[in-house]
C-alpha cells in the first residue's frame, strides 16, 4: 500500500514541476509590449492602405 501512495505522490510532484516549467517558459517566450504595439500598428496601417486602395478602385 505504501508504494501505491508513493507512485501517486511522484506523479503529482512531476505534474507540478511540469506546470511550473511551462509557466516559466511561457513568460520567457512572451513577446514584449513594444513588439505587440508595433505589430498592431503595422496591421492598422495595412488595413488603412487596403481601404484606400479599395476606395480608389471604386472611385470614391
N, C-alpha and C positions, 0 to 999 in steps of 0.2 A: 504494500500500500504506500510505503514511503516513496518508492521510485515513481509511482503514478503522479504524486504531487510535485515531485522534483522535476519531472518532464514538463508538466504544465507551467510550472514556475519559470523554467528556462524559456518556454515559448513566449510567455508574457514579457519577460525581460528582453528577449530578442525583438519582439514586436515593438516594444517601447524604444529600444535603441534604434530600430529602423525608422520609426516615426521621427525621432529627434534628428537623425542624419538627413532624412528627407526635408525636414523643415530648414535645417541649416543650409543645405544645398540650394533649396528654393530661394532663400534670402540672398545668397551669393549670386545666383544666376538672374535675379530680377533686374529688369532694366532701370536705369536711373530716371528720375522725374524729368531731367533735361532731355533724355532720349525720347521719352514719351511725348513731351511737348513738341519736340522737333518733328516727330512722325505725324502728330496731329496737324501741325502747321502745313507740312507737305501735302497731307491728304486734303486739307481745306483748299489749298492752292490748286490742286489738281481738279477738284470739283468746280471751283470758280472758272478755271480755264475751260473745262468741258461745257459749262453753261454758256460762257461767252462764245465758244465755237458753235454750239447749237443755235444760239440766238443769231449769230452771223449767217448760219446756213438757212435759217428761216426768215431772214431779212427783217429782224426786229431792231 
